[in-house]
C-alpha cells in the first residue's frame, strides 16, 4: 500500500512543480515583461490553458496585448504588440492551427491584406522578449528584448534601411515591399 501512495505522491509533486510555471498568474507576470513598463498593468494577456489552448487570461484596458510563453516551445519567449495588430496575429495563428506552412501563411495573409479582407495597420509595434527560465525560482533571467516596427509595403528606398543588418544592433528592414514589411531592431547583446 505504501508504494502506490509513494508513486502517486511523486507523480503529483512532479506535475505540480512542472505546472507551476503554467499558472495564469505566472503567465501574466512573465508575458507583460515584453511590454513597455508603463503599459504592463493594463495590457490584455493571452496565455495557455491546461490543455495547451490559447485563451485570454486577462482583459486589458490599454492598447497593448501580451502573449505568454508557449509551454510547448523550447526556450522562453513572450511578446507584446499594439492591439491594432491583433487581427493579423490571430489570422496567423488560425492558419498555423490549420497546418499551413510559414510560406502559405505569408502568401494567404498577403493576398487578404491586398484584397482588404484582412486589415493591417499602417504602422505598429511588436516587442519580443527572450530569456532563460530559472527552473528553481521560476524567474526569467538573461532577458533580451528586440523590437519590430511594422510598416506595410515599405522598402529599402522608402526607409533608407538595408534589407539585412550591417552590424550588431543596426536596424534593418525585413520583408520589404510586402504586407509584412517591418523594421527589425535587435540591440547588441552584452
C-alpha positions as CSV (number, residue, x, y, z in Angstrom):
1,X,0.0,0.0,0.0
2,X,2.8,2.4,0.7
3,X,4.5,2.0,-2.7
4,X,1.4,3.1,-4.7
5,X,0.9,6.1,-2.4
6,X,4.6,7.0,-2.8
7,X,4.4,6.7,-6.6
8,X,1.3,8.8,-6.6
9,X,2.9,11.5,-4.4
10,X,6.0,11.6,-6.6
11,X,3.8,11.9,-9.7
12,X,1.6,14.6,-8.2
13,X,4.6,16.6,-6.9
14,X,6.3,16.3,-10.2
15,X,3.2,17.5,-12.1
16,X,2.6,20.4,-9.7
17,X,6.2,21.6,-9.9
18,X,6.2,21.3,-13.7
19,X,2.9,23.1,-13.9
20,X,3.8,25.9,-11.5
21,X,5.2,28.0,-14.4
22,X,2.0,27.3,-16.3
23,X,-0.4,29.1,-13.9
24,X,-2.3,32.0,-15.2
25,X,-0.7,34.4,-12.7
26,X,2.8,33.2,-13.7
27,X,1.9,33.6,-17.4
28,X,0.6,37.1,-16.9
29,X,3.6,38.1,-14.8
30,X,6.1,36.9,-17.4
31,X,4.1,37.9,-20.5
32,X,3.9,41.5,-19.6
33,X,7.7,41.7,-19.3
34,X,7.7,42.1,-23.1
35,X,5.6,45.3,-22.9
36,X,6.9,48.8,-22.1
37,X,6.7,49.1,-18.3
38,X,4.1,51.9,-18.2
39,X,1.6,49.7,-20.2
40,X,2.1,46.4,-18.3
41,X,-0.6,46.7,-15.6
42,X,-3.5,47.3,-18.1
43,X,-2.4,45.1,-21.0
44,X,-4.5,42.3,-22.3
45,X,-2.8,38.9,-21.9
46,X,-3.2,35.8,-24.0
47,X,-1.9,32.6,-22.4
48,X,-2.4,28.8,-22.4
49,X,-5.0,26.8,-20.5
50,X,-4.4,23.4,-19.0
51,X,-5.0,21.8,-22.5
52,X,-2.5,24.0,-24.2
53,X,-5.1,26.1,-25.9
54,X,-4.5,29.8,-26.3
55,X,-7.0,31.8,-24.3
56,X,-7.5,35.3,-22.8
57,X,-6.0,35.2,-19.3
58,X,-6.7,38.9,-18.6
59,X,-8.7,41.5,-20.4
60,X,-6.9,44.8,-20.9
61,X,-7.8,48.4,-20.9
62,X,-5.0,49.9,-22.9
63,X,-3.6,49.5,-26.4
64,X,-1.2,46.5,-25.6
65,X,-1.7,42.8,-26.0
66,X,0.8,40.4,-24.5
67,X,1.4,36.8,-25.5
68,X,2.7,34.4,-22.8
69,X,5.4,31.9,-23.4
70,X,4.2,28.8,-25.3
71,X,4.9,25.9,-22.9
72,X,5.2,23.6,-26.0
73,X,8.1,25.5,-27.4
74,X,11.7,25.2,-26.3
75,X,13.1,28.3,-24.5
76,X,11.3,31.3,-23.2
77,X,9.7,33.9,-25.5
78,X,6.9,36.4,-24.7
79,X,5.6,39.1,-26.9
80,X,3.7,42.4,-26.7
81,X,2.1,44.2,-29.6
82,X,-0.3,47.1,-30.3
83,X,-4.0,46.0,-30.4
84,X,-4.3,47.1,-34.0
85,X,-2.0,44.2,-35.0
86,X,-4.2,41.6,-33.3
87,X,-6.4,40.6,-36.4
88,X,-3.1,40.0,-38.3
89,X,-1.7,37.9,-35.4
90,X,-4.9,36.0,-34.9
91,X,-5.1,35.2,-38.6
92,X,-1.6,33.8,-38.5
93,X,-2.4,31.6,-35.5
94,X,-5.6,30.3,-37.3
95,X,-3.6,29.4,-40.4
96,X,-0.9,27.7,-38.3
97,X,-3.5,25.7,-36.5
98,X,-4.8,24.5,-39.9
99,X,-1.3,23.2,-40.6
100,X,-0.3,25.9,-43.1
101,X,3.5,26.4,-43.6
102,X,5.1,29.7,-43.0
103,X,5.1,30.4,-46.7
104,X,1.4,29.5,-47.0
105,X,0.6,31.8,-44.1
106,X,2.6,34.6,-45.6
107,X,1.0,34.2,-49.0
108,X,-2.5,33.9,-47.7
109,X,-2.2,37.0,-45.4
110,X,-0.5,38.9,-48.2
111,X,-3.5,38.3,-50.5
112,X,-6.0,39.0,-47.8
113,X,-4.3,42.3,-46.9
114,X,-4.2,43.3,-50.6
115,X,-7.9,42.5,-51.0
116,X,-8.9,44.4,-47.9
117,X,-10.2,41.2,-46.2
118,X,-7.5,41.4,-43.5
119,X,-6.8,44.9,-42.0
120,X,-3.1,45.6,-41.5
121,X,-2.3,48.8,-39.6
122,X,-0.3,51.5,-41.4
123,X,2.4,51.2,-38.7
124,X,2.5,49.5,-35.4
125,X,5.0,47.9,-32.9
126,X,5.8,44.4,-31.6
127,X,8.2,43.6,-28.8
128,X,9.7,40.1,-28.4
129,X,11.3,39.1,-25.1
130,X,13.6,36.1,-25.0
131,X,15.2,34.8,-21.8
132,X,16.2,31.8,-19.8
133,X,13.8,30.3,-17.3
134,X,15.4,29.6,-13.9
135,X,13.7,26.3,-13.0
136,X,14.4,26.9,-9.3
137,X,13.0,30.4,-9.0
138,X,10.6,30.4,-12.0
139,X,12.1,33.8,-12.9
140,X,13.1,34.8,-16.4
141,X,16.8,35.6,-16.5
142,X,19.1,36.9,-19.2
143,X,16.3,38.9,-20.7
144,X,16.8,40.1,-24.2
145,X,14.2,42.4,-25.9
146,X,14.1,43.0,-29.7
147,X,11.8,45.5,-31.4
148,X,9.8,45.3,-34.6
149,X,8.0,48.2,-36.3
150,X,5.6,47.1,-38.9
151,X,5.2,49.5,-41.9
152,X,3.4,47.5,-44.6
153,X,4.9,47.8,-48.1
154,X,7.8,49.9,-47.0
155,X,11.1,49.3,-49.0
156,X,14.8,50.0,-48.6
157,X,14.2,53.1,-50.7
158,X,11.3,54.4,-48.7
159,X,13.0,53.9,-45.3
160,X,16.7,54.2,-46.1
161,X,17.3,51.0,-44.3
162,X,19.2,48.0,-45.7
163,X,17.5,44.6,-46.2
164,X,20.0,43.0,-43.8
165,X,21.7,44.1,-40.6
166,X,25.1,45.6,-41.4
167,X,26.4,45.4,-37.8
168,X,25.4,44.5,-34.3
169,X,22.3,46.4,-33.2
170,X,21.8,48.1,-36.6
171,X,18.2,48.4,-37.7
172,X,17.2,46.8,-41.0
173,X,14.0,46.2,-43.0
174,X,12.7,42.6,-43.3
175,X,10.2,41.5,-46.0
176,X,10.4,44.9,-47.8
177,X,7.7,45.7,-50.3
178,X,5.2,43.2,-48.7
179,X,2.3,43.5,-46.2
180,X,4.7,42.2,-43.5
181,X,7.5,44.8,-44.1
182,X,9.0,45.7,-40.7
183,X,12.0,47.3,-39.2
184,X,14.0,44.9,-37.1
185,X,15.9,46.4,-34.2
186,X,17.9,43.9,-32.3
187,X,20.1,45.6,-29.7
188,X,23.6,44.2,-29.4
189,X,23.9,41.7,-26.5
190,X,26.3,42.5,-23.7
